[in-house]
């Protein structure tokens, strides 16, 4: 098996990375190998030297890649080389000393609480699709789970009595997330009245929690489609992405006084600095309200 195939298998089996993340790693590493082949030949990943790396960096600059894209490609290659060194297929990482300028992090988009209320109002019906969509919306917003985590969620991971979900997150890291009474009611209603009927459509048994209209496990793209349809039934003009519900969860938790480390644990962030971006969101929200409501004085 090729080293790249072994690495992708490692990301899948041991790290439990999503298919989309695996594709991104493969594309970045394949693009680098193609660059090497086009630039005079490729003799193996262990033969890549600093000259080749410098030429690759220049090539990315000539293509006017953004800092974020450049940083992502470098991260993919560094992770690959760490794996190669661990399994004895390389003795050094030629990208270890490469530095890139940090890009200003954009503040995550989130829904205000009245907007969240509109989303839930749009799925109040008793139609099977509404029941499924309400449970899906509750899980996304109540727990702050990633869309890939929700798509891969199984029935066994959900404890309705304890109001908790055991999440198999990024990097093979498990964590518990919690949900409230309304979410518990929505999930139970979906499982008791809709899920089995959906599964009967395909005739295939699956332990995945959320199914599409064809009775098959819903995909992250399928979740995006569902949320697009929900937004169309509201007066909201914004476009929605599942991660906006995760951002909303974190922002609303902090706005209501939650500890930053608690939010970090619930989100599954390995670094507190990743969670701290939400403090900037809440600060920006406070500044906006201050400027709007505080009276001017002479």
TORRO-98491 format. One record per residue: y, x, z of N, C-alpha, C in turn; residue in three letters. Coordinates in pm, whole numbers, padded with zeros to 5 digits, always signed. Example, Ala and Ser with C-alpha at 12.3 -4.5 7.8 and 13.67 -1.06 7.14 Angstrom:
2
-00569+01319+00780-00450+01230+00780-00330+01320+00780ALA
-00225+01285+00708-00106+01367+00714+00003+01290+00787SER
END
This chain:
298
-00120+00085+00000+00000+00000+00000+00124+00088+00000UNK
+00224+00049-00078+00350+00122-00085+00421+00118+00051UNK
+00496+00226+00084+00568+00228+00212+00660+00108+00232UNK
+00725+00065+00123+00815-00050+00136+00736-00177+00169UNK
+00622-00195+00105+00539-00313+00135+00489-00309+00279UNK
+00452-00190+00327+00407-00176+00466+00522-00211+00562UNK
+00642-00168+00527+00758-00194+00611+00789-00344+00618UNK
+00785-00411+00503+00811-00555+00500+00704-00629+00578UNK
+00580-00584+00568+00472-00645+00645+00497-00627+00795UNK
+00547-00511+00832+00583-00483+00972+00693-00578+01019UNK
+00795-00599+00935+00903-00691+00971+00852-00833+00989UNK
+00753-00870+00910+00697-01004+00916+00605-01022+01036UNK
+00509-00931+01051+00404-00948+01152+00449-00909+01292UNK
+00518-00795+01302+00554-00745+01434+00694-00786+01480UNK
+00787-00792+01384+00924-00824+01422+00959-00971+01403UNK
+00875-01043+01330+00894-01186+01307+01029-01218+01244UNK
+01072-01133+01151+01197-01159+01080+01175-01272+00980UNK
+01280-01346+00953+01271-01459+00862+01246-01410+00720UNK
+01191-01496+00633+01170-01458+00492+01299-01412+00425UNK
+01411-01477+00457+01539-01439+00397+01579-01298+00437UNK
+01559-01264+00564+01592-01130+00612+01500-01027+00548UNK
+01373-01059+00536+01278-00969+00470+01319-00943+00326UNK
+01361-01047+00256+01406-01030+00117+01528-00939+00110UNK
+01620-00956+00204+01741-00874+00204+01706-00727+00223UNK
+01615-00697+00316+01572-00559+00337+01507-00504+00210UNK
+01417-00582+00151+01348-00536+00030+01447-00508-00082UNK
+01541-00599-00102+01639-00582-00209+01724-00457-00188UNK
+01769-00434-00065+01854-00317-00037+01778-00187-00060UNK
+01655-00181-00013+01577-00058-00025+01534-00035-00170UNK
+01498-00143-00240+01462-00132-00381+01581-00084-00464UNK
+01699-00135-00433+01820-00093-00505+01846+00056-00484UNK
+01824+00106-00364+01843+00249-00339+01741+00332-00417UNK
+01616+00288-00418+01515+00361-00493+01549+00362-00643UNK
+01597+00249-00694+01634+00243-00835+01748+00339-00865UNK
+01844+00347-00771+01953+00442-00788+01899+00585-00799UNK
+01805+00619-00710+01746+00753-00713+01677+00780-00847UNK
+01602+00682-00896+01531+00699-01023+01628+00716-01139UNK
+01738+00643-01135+01837+00650-01242+01921+00777-01234UNK
+01918+00843-01118+02003+00960-01097+01928+01092-01107UNK
+01812+01089-01167+01739+01216-01184+01596+01213-01137UNK
+01552+01100-01086+01411+01091-01047+01391+01067-00899UNK
+01279+01004-00868+01246+00972-00730+01112+01036-00696UNK
+01113+01128-00598+00992+01201-00561+00933+01156-00428UNK
+00986+01048-00374+00937+00999-00246+01051+00984-00147UNK
+01038+00889-00055+01145+00865+00041+01168+00985+00132UNK
+01063+01062+00156+01076+01179+00244+01147+01295+00175UNK
+01171+01283+00044+01237+01390-00030+01386+01364-00053UNK
+01436+01251-00005+01578+01218-00022+01662+01313+00063UNK
+01764+01373+00000+01847+01469+00073+01990+01416+00087UNK
+02074+01499+00151+02212+01457+00178+02294+01441+00050UNK
+02262+01519-00051+02334+01509-00178+02310+01372-00242UNK
+02183+01328-00239+02150+01197-00294+02220+01086-00217UNK
+02221+01099-00085+02287+00998-00002+02437+00993-00032UNK
+02500+01110-00045+02643+01114-00077+02672+01049-00212UNK
+02583+01075-00309+02600+01014-00441+02584+00863-00433UNK
+02491+00817-00351+02469+00674-00334+02590+00608-00270UNK
+02650+00672-00173+02769+00619-00108+02884+00610-00208UNK
+02897+00711-00292+03001+00710-00395+02978+00597-00494UNK
+02851+00576-00530+02818+00469-00623+02853+00332-00565UNK
+02825+00311-00437+02861+00184-00375+03012+00165-00373UNK
+03084+00274-00348+03230+00267-00349+03283+00233-00488UNK
+03221+00293-00592+03262+00267-00730+03237+00121-00770UNK
+03136+00060-00708+03107-00081-00735+03193-00175-00650UNK
+03281-00117-00569+03375-00193-00486+03303-00291-00391UNK
+03191-00243-00333+03123-00327-00235+03212-00342-00112UNK
+03205-00456-00050+03282-00477+00072+03224-00391+00184UNK
+03301-00375+00289+03252-00297+00403+03129-00363+00464UNK
+03129-00496+00466+03016-00567+00524+02889-00543+00442UNK
+02901-00547+00309+02784-00523+00224+02735-00380+00238UNK
+02827-00285+00240+02790-00144+00256+02720-00123+00389UNK
+02774-00181+00496+02715-00165+00628+02576-00226+00633UNK
+02559-00342+00566+02426-00406+00566+02324-00320+00494UNK
+02361-00264+00379+02269-00178+00303+02230-00055+00384UNK
+02328+00004+00449+02299+00121+00532+02209+00084+00649UNK
+02232-00031+00709+02148-00075+00820+02003-00094+00774UNK
+01985-00151+00655+01851-00171+00601+01781-00037+00582UNK
+01852+00058+00525+01793+00189+00496+01763+00267+00624UNK
+01852+00257+00722+01826+00325+00849+01704+00266+00920UNK
+01694+00133+00918+01577+00070+00979+01450+00113+00908UNK
+01455+00123+00777+01340+00166+00698+01300+00307+00734UNK
+01397+00395+00745+01365+00534+00777+01316+00551+00921UNK
+01367+00470+01012+01314+00475+01148+01166+00437+01148UNK
+01133+00337+01067+00992+00297+01054+00910+00410+00993UNK
+00960+00472+00885+00886+00581+00820+00863+00698+00915UNK
+00963+00728+00997+00947+00836+01095+00845+00798+01202UNK
+00846+00672+01241+00753+00628+01345+00608+00637+01300UNK
+00584+00609+01170+00446+00612+01119+00412+00745+01053UNK
+00502+00843+01065+00472+00977+01016+00488+00996+00866UNK
+00567+00910+00799+00585+00923+00655+00720+00986+00619UNK
+00797+01022+00719+00923+01094+00699+00953+01169+00827UNK
+01021+01283+00814+01052+01362+00934+01199+01357+00972UNK
+01279+01285+00892+01420+01270+00927+01478+01149+00855UNK
+01594+01105+00903+01666+00995+00842+01789+01051+00772UNK
+01791+01054+00638+01904+01113+00567+02033+01032+00582UNK
+02023+00910+00635+02141+00825+00652+02197+00830+00794UNK
+02134+00909+00880+02169+00909+01022+02315+00947+01047UNK
+02368+01038+00968+02503+01088+00993+02610+01018+00910UNK
+02570+00919+00832+02666+00848+00748+02746+00750+00833UNK
+02877+00754+00821+02962+00664+00896+03041+00574+00801UNK
+03061+00451+00841+03144+00358+00764+03250+00300+00856UNK
+03361+00265+00798+03467+00201+00876+03424+00061+00914UNK
+03453+00025+01036+03418-00108+01081+03511-00211+01021UNK
+03452-00321+00976+03530-00430+00920+03571-00526+01031UNK
+03692-00577+01018+03740-00675+01117+03649-00797+01113UNK
+03597-00833+01229+03503-00944+01236+03577-01077+01228UNK
+03533-01160+01135+03593-01293+01124+03543-01381+01237UNK
+03633-01463+01288+03595-01553+01395+03499-01659+01340UNK
+03393-01689+01414+03297-01789+01366+03358-01928+01362UNK
+03321-02003+01260+03368-02142+01250+03285-02231+01342UNK
+03352-02329+01402+03282-02421+01491+03345-02559+01481UNK
+03275-02658+01532+03326-02795+01537+03391-02820+01672UNK
+03501-02894+01672+03557-02941+01797+03469-03054+01849UNK
+03479-03081+01977+03390-03180+02037+03402-03320+01974UNK
+03523-03367+01939+03530-03496+01870+03459-03495+01735UNK
+03458-03379+01668+03389-03368+01540+03238-03372+01560UNK
+03191-03311+01668+03048-03319+01701+03009-03465+01724UNK
+03096-03538+01793+03069-03680+01819+03055-03758+01689UNK
+03136-03722+01589+03127-03788+01458+02992-03762+01392UNK
+02944-03639+01404+02815-03605+01343+02704-03690+01404UNK
+02704-03703+01536+02600-03781+01601+02614-03930+01572UNK
+02736-03977+01555+02756-04118+01522+02698-04151+01385UNK
+02698-04050+01296+02647-04071+01160+02496-04089+01155UNK
+02426-04053+01264+02279-04064+01265+02232-04159+01375UNK
+02309-04263+01400+02274-04357+01506+02176-04465+01462UNK
+02146-04474+01333+02061-04581+01283+01916-04569+01325UNK
+01838-04672+01292+01695-04675+01325+01607-04641+01206UNK
+01669-04603+01095+01593-04560+00979+01517-04432+01015UNK
+01393-04414+00965+01316-04293+00997+01392-04164+00969UNK
+01470-04163+00860+01547-04042+00829+01653-04017+00936UNK
+01718-04124+00984+01817-04109+01091+01754-04056+01219UNK
+01636-04107+01252+01566-04064+01374+01531-03916+01366UNK
+01480-03874+01248+01449-03732+01230+01575-03648+01235UNK
+01680-03692+01165+01803-03615+01158+01873-03606+01293UNK
+01864-03714+01374+01925-03711+01507+01855-03608+01595UNK
+01722-03605+01590+01647-03506+01668+01680-03365+01622UNK
+01690-03346+01492+01724-03215+01437+01862-03171+01481UNK
+01958-03262+01474+02096-03232+01514+02103-03200+01663UNK
+02029-03276+01743+02028-03251+01888+01975-03111+01919UNK
+01867-03072+01853+01808-02941+01881+01904-02829+01839UNK
+01963-02842+01722+02056-02738+01674+02176-02723+01767UNK
+02236-02835+01807+02358-02828+01887+02328-02803+02035UNK
+02228-02871+02090+02199-02861+02233+02147-02725+02275UNK
+02080-02657+02184+02014-02531+02221+02082-02407+02163UNK
+02161-02422+02056+02222-02306+01993+02122-02220+01917UNK
+02006-02276+01884+01904-02199+01812+01949-02166+01670UNK
+01899-02055+01619+01923-02019+01480+01849-02116+01389UNK
+01900-02133+01267+01837-02228+01175+01694-02187+01144UNK
+01667-02057+01133+01530-02011+01105+01439-02042+01223UNK
+01492-02034+01345+01412-02065+01464+01377-02212+01470UNK
+01471-02297+01429+01445-02442+01429+01346-02477+01319UNK
+01360-02414+01203+01267-02441+01092+01125-02402+01130UNK
+01109-02295+01206+00976-02247+01245+00925-02306+01376UNK
+01004-02393+01437+00968-02451+01566+00840-02534+01556UNK
+00749-02514+01652+00627-02593+01657+00634-02694+01771UNK
+00548-02793+01762+00542-02896+01866+00510-02834+02002UNK
+00421-02735+02002+00376-02673+02127+00487-02596+02199UNK
+00590-02554+02126+00698-02478+02188+00794-02565+02269UNK
+00787-02696+02248+00882-02788+02311+00819-02852+02434UNK
+00884-02834+02549+00839-02894+02675+00938-03006+02711UNK
+00900-03129+02679+00990-03242+02703+01010-03269+02851UNK
+00910-03238+02931+00921-03263+03075+01021-03166+03139UNK
+01014-03040+03099+01104-02938+03154+01236-02928+03079UNK
+01246-03000+02966+01365-02992+02881+01391-02848+02840UNK
+01287-02782+02790+01298-02641+02753+01217-02613+02627UNK
+01261-02512+02553+01191-02467+02433+01169-02317+02444UNK
+01047-02274+02418+01018-02131+02410+01043-02088+02266UNK
+01146-02006+02247+01187-01965+02113+01132-01827+02081UNK
+01070-01815+01964+01027-01685+01913+01140-01634+01823UNK
+01224-01549+01878+01347-01510+01809+01336-01384+01726UNK
+01454-01336+01685+01461-01215+01603+01408-01096+01681UNK
+01348-01003+01607+01301-00880+01671+01187-00902+01768UNK
+01108-01008+01744+00990-01035+01828+01029-01057+01974UNK
+01147-01116+01997+01195-01140+02133+01187-01288+02165UNK
+01114-01321+02269+01101-01460+02314+01209-01491+02418UNK
+01252-01616+02419+01348-01660+02520+01331-01810+02539UNK
+01377-01860+02650+01378-02004+02674+01518-02058+02652UNK
+01526-02173+02586+01652-02246+02574+01632-02385+02634UNK
+01740-02445+02676+01733-02575+02744+01798-02683+02659UNK
+01765-02808+02687+01832-02920+02622+01844-03035+02721UNK
+01934-03129+02690+01964-03236+02783+01882-03362+02762UNK
+01916-03465+02837+01842-03591+02833+01849-03658+02695UNK
+01967-03656+02634+01982-03721+02504+01895-03652+02399UNK
+01891-03520+02404+01807-03447+02310+01660-03477+02335UNK
+01621-03483+02461+01482-03514+02495+01442-03651+02442UNK
+01532-03749+02458+01506-03884+02409+01492-03885+02257UNK
+01581-03812+02188+01579-03808+02042+01453-03741+01989UNK
+01412-03631+02054+01292-03559+02011+01168-03647+02032UNK
+01160-03710+02149+01044-03795+02179+01035-03912+02082UNK
+01149-03973+02051+01150-04084+01957+01101-04040+01820UNK
+01146-03923+01776+01105-03870+01646+00955-03841+01644UNK
+00905-03776+01748+00763-03740+01754+00675-03865+01762UNK
+00718-03963+01840+00636-04083+01863+00638-04181+01746UNK
+00748-04185+01669+00761-04292+01569+00772-04247+01425UNK
+00804-04121+01400+00833-04078+01263+00747-03963+01214UNK
+00725-03864+01300+00664-03739+01255+00526-03761+01193UNK
+00440-03840+01256+00305-03863+01204+00309-03930+01067UNK
+00403-04025+01049+00415-04093+00920+00460-03996+00810UNK
+00550-03905+00846+00593-03804+00749+00476-03714+00709UNK
+00397-03673+00808+00284-03586+00781+00182-03655+00692UNK
+00170-03788+00706+00075-03864+00625+00114-03865+00478UNK
+00242-03847+00450+00289-03844+00310+00224-03730+00234UNK
+00216-03614+00298+00155-03497+00231+00004-03491+00251UNK
-00044-03556+00357-00186-03550+00387-00229-03418+00445UNK
-00132-03336+00483-00162-03204+00538-00121-03200+00685UNK
-00207-03140+00768-00174-03127+00909-00091-03000+00929UNK
+00011-03011+01013+00092-02895+01050+00142-02914+01191UNK
+00159-02805+01263+00215-02816+01399+00366-02791+01400UNK
+00426-02772+01283+00571-02757+01277+00638-02886+01324UNK
+00743-02872+01400+00810-02988+01457+00882-03071+01351UNK
+00964-03007+01269+01047-03083+01176+00992-03077+01034UNK
+00977-03196+00974+00919-03209+00841+01022-03270+00747UNK
+01007-03238+00617+01096-03299+00519+01040-03433+00473UNK
+01106-03496+00378+01065-03628+00334+00929-03629+00264UNK
+00882-03510+00226+00751-03499+00161+00640-03467+00261UNK
+00676-03462+00390+00576-03436+00492+00539-03290+00509UNK
+00620-03203+00454+00595-03059+00467+00697-02996+00562UNK
+00666-02880+00620+00762-02817+00712+00897-02797+00646UNK
+01000-02836+00716+01134-02823+00661+01173-02675+00657UNK
+01250-02637+00558+01296-02499+00541+01441-02488+00588UNK
+01491-02366+00608+01634-02352+00642+01724-02418+00537UNK
+01687-02404+00410+01768-02469+00306+01758-02621+00318UNK
+01641-02670+00356+01624-02813+00376+01710-02864+00489UNK
+01724-02784+00595+01811-02822+00707+01956-02829+00661UNK
+01998-02733+00578+02133-02736+00523+02155-02863+00443UNK
+02056-02903+00364+02066-03024+00284+02083-03147+00374UNK
+02004-03154+00479+02013-03266+00573+02153-03273+00633UNK
+02206-03160+00677+02337-03159+00741+02447-03195+00641UNK
+02432-03152+00516+02529-03190+00413+02536-03343+00400UNK
+02418-03406+00402+02413-03552+00389+02475-03619+00512UNK
+02456-03560+00629+02513-03616+00751+02665-03611+00745UNK
+02720-03497+00704+02865-03481+00697+02926-03579+00598UNK
+02856-03607+00489+02907-03702+00390+02928-03841+00449UNK
+02862-03870+00558+02873-04003+00621+02979-04005+00731UNK
+03056-03900+00741+03164-03892+00839+03298-03881+00766UNK
+03405-03874+00843+03538-03854+00785+03575-03706+00782UNK
+03481-03620+00820+03507-03476+00822+03520-03424+00680UNK
+03613-03332+00661+03635-03275+00528+03579-03134+00517UNK
+03536-03077+00627+03485-02940+00627+03343-02935+00571UNK
+03310-02820+00514+03172-02796+00472+03095-02750+00596UNK
+02968-02781+00600+02888-02750+00719+02781-02647+00685UNK
+02755-02563+00782+02642-02471+00776+02573-02481+00911UNK
+02438-02475+00915+02369-02488+01044+02422-02395+01152UNK
+02467-02275+01113+02516-02181+01214+02643-02230+01281UNK
+02716-02324+01218+02835-02379+01282+02799-02455+01409UNK
+02679-02513+01412+02635-02582+01533+02601-02481+01642UNK
+02545-02369+01604+02518-02261+01700+02650-02207+01754UNK
+02748-02186+01665+02879-02140+01709+02946-02243+01800UNK
+02929-02371+01766+02988-02477+01847+02927-02480+01986UNK
+02795-02465+01992+02725-02459+02120+02784-02350+02209UNK
+02797-02230+02154+02847-02117+02234+02992-02138+02275UNK
+03074-02184+02182+03216-02205+02210+03237-02312+02316UNK
+03164-02422+02304+03180-02532+02400+03127-02492+02538UNK
+03019-02414+02543+02968-02366+02671+03075-02282+02742UNK
+03138-02190+02670+03239-02105+02729+03364-02185+02767UNK
+03401-02279+02682+03518-02363+02712+03500-02443+02840UNK
+03374-02475+02871+03346-02555+02991+03307-02468+03111UNK
+03332-02337+03100+03318-02249+03214+03189-02172+03227UNK
+03104-02170+03123+02978-02096+03131+03004-01946+03137UNK
+02915-01875+03204+02922-01729+03212+02879-01669+03079UNK
+02948-01560+03039+02921-01497+02910+02777-01450+02899UNK
+02722-01397+03007+02584-01346+03002+02482-01461+02992UNK
+02516-01574+03048+02429-01691+03032+02423-01732+02885UNK
+02540-01736+02821+02545-01771+02679+02471-01667+02596UNK
+02486-01539+02632+02414-01432+02563+02263-01456+02568UNK
+02214-01490+02685+02070-01512+02704+02023-01633+02623UNK
+02101-01740+02625+02061-01861+02553+02064-01841+02402UNK
+02158-01761+02355+02167-01735+02211+02065-01632+02163UNK
+02013-01552+02256+01918-01449+02217+01984-01326+02160UNK
+02109-01298+02201+02177-01178+02155+02128-01058+02235UNK
+02095-00950+02166+02050-00830+02237+02168-00756+02299UNK
+02287-00773+02244+02405-00704+02294+02511-00804+02337UNK
+02573-00778+02451+02678-00866+02500+02799-00865+02406UNK
+02819-00752+02337+02934-00742+02246+02924-00845+02134UNK
+02803-00880+02094+02785-00982+01991+02832-01117+02041UNK
+02802-01147+02166+02842-01274+02225+02992-01280+02248UNK
+03053-01164+02271+03196-01161+02306+03286-01212+02194UNK
+03233-01220+02072+03313-01274+01963+03358-01415+01996UNK
+03279-01488+02075+03313-01626+02109+03427-01632+02210UNK
+03448-01526+02286+03564-01525+02375+03691-01519+02292UNK
+03685-01454+02176+03802-01450+02088+03827-01589+02029UNK
+03719-01661+02000+03733-01797+01948+03802-01886+02051UNK
+03753-01881+02175+03811-01967+02279+03954-01924+02310UNK
+03982-01794+02304+04119-01747+02326+04211-01797+02215UNK
+04163-01789+02091+04243-01838+01979+04271-01987+01994UNK
+04173-02060+02043+04188-02204+02065+04294-02229+02172UNK
+04294-02149+02278+04392-02165+02385+04532-02134+02334UNK
+04546-02027+02256+04677-01990+02202+04731-02100+02112UNK
+04643-02155+02027+04685-02263+01938+04736-02383+02017UNK
+04662-02422+02121+04702-02536+02202+04831-02506+02280UNK
+04843-02381+02327+04965-02342+02400+05087-02356+02311UNK
+05076-02301+02189+05189-02307+02098+05220-02449+02056UNK
+05119-02536+02054+05138-02674+02010+05200-02760+02120UNK
+05156-02738+02245+05193-02831+02352+05297-02779+02450UNK
+05313-02647+02462+05407-02598+02563+05550-02614+02511UNK
+05636-02677+02590+05773-02706+02539+05859-02580+02531UNK
+05941-02576+02428+06037-02466+02418+06147-02487+02521UNK
+06204-02378+02570+06315-02391+02665+06422-02289+02630UNK
+06542-02323+02673+06657-02235+02644+06670-02125+02747UNK
END
